[in-house]
C-alpha cells in the first residue's frame, strides 16, 4: 500500500496546519487507498540550512521520514504571499528523498493560500516532485470559525478530487524509483 505523508508546513505558535492536516487525513483515510501519516516539520527541529553551529540532529530522522513516503500532501499556510520559511527550509534540507514522488497541496490563507501554493509548485518541480492539478484552497474567512476549521462541503470534495489524482501519480512514480 502506498504511504502518503501529510506534511504540516507551519511551525508558528497558534498555527492552523495541525487542524487542517488532521481534517485532510480523516477525509483521506475514508478512501482506503493508501496509508496516510501526519508529518509535522516542527518535530524535527531543523535549524536554518547552512547556518553554522545549528543542531542538525533531526536531519537524519527527517530524511528517513521523507524517504519512506511514496507521495505527499503539503499543508501550506500562506505567509507574506508565499510558503513559510520553515517549509522552505525543510524542503531544502533534502534532495534525493523527494525525487520521483507525487504531491498534492492543500493551502489556506486570506485568499485560500493560492500564492503559497503557486510558489510551492515551483519548488516541488525543482525537487522532481510531480504536483497534481486539483488544489483545495481554504479561506480563513469562510472555512474557519473563531480559529477552528469548519470547511464547506465543496472543500471535502476538492480533497477527494486531489487524492484521485495523487494516488495514480504516486503509484506510477513508484515504478521508477
N, C-alpha and C positions, 0 to 999 in steps of 0.2 A: 504494500500500500504506500502511496505517496506520502511524504512528510512535508507539510507546509508550515513554515514559520510565520506567525503573525507578529511583526516587528513593531514595537511601540517606539515611535520616533521622537518622543519628547522626554526630557528628564527634569523639567522645571517643577518646582513645588506648586501644587494646585492644578497640575496638568489634567487634561481630559482624556489623553490617549489610553489609559488603562480601561476606562469605561467603554470607549469606542472599540478597543481590541476585544474586550470580553463580549460585547454585543456581536461583533463580526464572527468571533469564534463560535458563539451559540448558534448563529444562523448557519454557519458552515458545517457544524457537527451534525445538524439535522439531515444533511445530504448523504453522509456515509461513504463519500468518495475519496477521502484522504484522512490522514491523522493531522490534526491542527494543534499547534502549540504556541502559546504566547511567549515571545522573546522580548524581554524588557532590556533595552540597552543600558539603562541605569544600573542594572545588576552587575555589569561588568566593569564599571568604574574606569572607563578608558580615559587616560589623560590626553591632552591635546597632542595630536600626532606630531612628532619631531621636536617637541619641547624637551630640553634636557632635564634630567632628574625626576621625570614623572614615573610613577609606579605603574609599570606595564604588566603586572602580574595577572591581570584579567584578559590580556590579549589572547593567550593560548586557549582559554575557555571560549572566548568569543569566536575564534577561528574554528574550533571544533563544532560549536553550535551551528554556525552558518554552513559549514561543510556538510553537516548531516542532513540538511534540508534539500528537498527537490525543487522547492519554489517558495515564494514569499507573498504575503500581503503586508504592504507597508502602511502603517497608520501614520499619516503625515499631517502634522499641525502646520498651519501657515503662520510664520513669524516674519514680519517685515517683508512680505511678498515673496518668501522663499521657504525652504525647509529649515529645520532647526540646525544650529551649529553642531549639536550633539549627534544628530543623524548623519550629517555630512562627515563628521569626524569618524564615526563608526563605520561608514561605508568605505572611507579612505584607508582604514587600517588593513583591509584585506584586498586581495585581487583574485587569485585563482579560485577561492572558495565561492565567489559569486558567479563565475563563468558558466555559461550554458545552462542557466536556470531561468525560470519564468517568474514574473511578478505581477501582482495586481496592486493598485493603490486605492486606499480609502482616505480621503483628506477631509479636513474640517477647518473652518475659519469664517471670517465675516462674509466672504464670497465663496464659501464652500471649500476653501483651501485650494482653489483651482491653480493659482500661481505657484504654490508649493509643488503641486503635482506635476506641473509642466517642467519645473526645474529638476525635480526628481527623475523624470523620464530621460532627460539629457544625461544625467549622471549614470543611470542604470545602463543606458546604451553603451557608454564607455566601459562599463564593467562586464559587458557581454551578457546582460540580463535582458531577456525579452519581456517587455511590459505589454500587458493586454490593453485593448482599447477602452472597454467599459470602466468607468471611474466613478464610484459612488462619492459624492461631494456633500458633506453635511454642513448645513448652515448653523452658525451659532445662534441665529435669530429664530429659526423655525424647527430645528431638530434637537434643541436643548431647552430645558426649562429650569431656571434657577441653578444652573451648573450641572444638571443631570441630563443624560442623554434620553431623549424621547423621540426617536426617529419616526418619520412618516412612513406609511406602508410602502411607498414608492422606493424608499431607501433600502428596505429589505429586498425588494425585487431587484434593485440595482446590484446589491451584493451578490445575489444568486446569479445574475447575468454575468458579473465579473468572474465568478468562480466557474461558470460554464465555459468561459474562455481560458481561464488559468489552468484548469486541470488537464485538458488535452495538450496544451503547450508544455506544461511540466512533464507530462508523460512522454511526449515526443523528444524533448531535450534530454531526458534521462538516457535515451539510447545512444547519445553521442558523448557522454561523459565517461 
